[in-house]
Amino acid sequence: MFTYNPDNRLYWFNGKTFEDPLKFELIGTLLGLAASNQVILDIPILSTCYKLLLGEQPNMDDLEMWQPDVA
């Protein structure tokens, strides 16, 4: 369900997985509940995920965090 970038030691959602979309919805719900309840999770996931949960648009800085060579 996730891809790992060993250069920056972060995870991001894998768009090429065959997992059920309901599992992605479950993870999103859990991350959203943690953020709304001010619970800090020790998950090395990109901060862009929290931006998306808050309705903010990702920008080039987010891409640079995940893949500096592409940005």
Summary of the structure (lengths in Angstrom):
residues: 71
radius of gyration: 12.6
end to end distance: 23.5
largest distance: 35.3
contacts: 145
relative contact order: 0.19
helix: 41%
strand: 13%
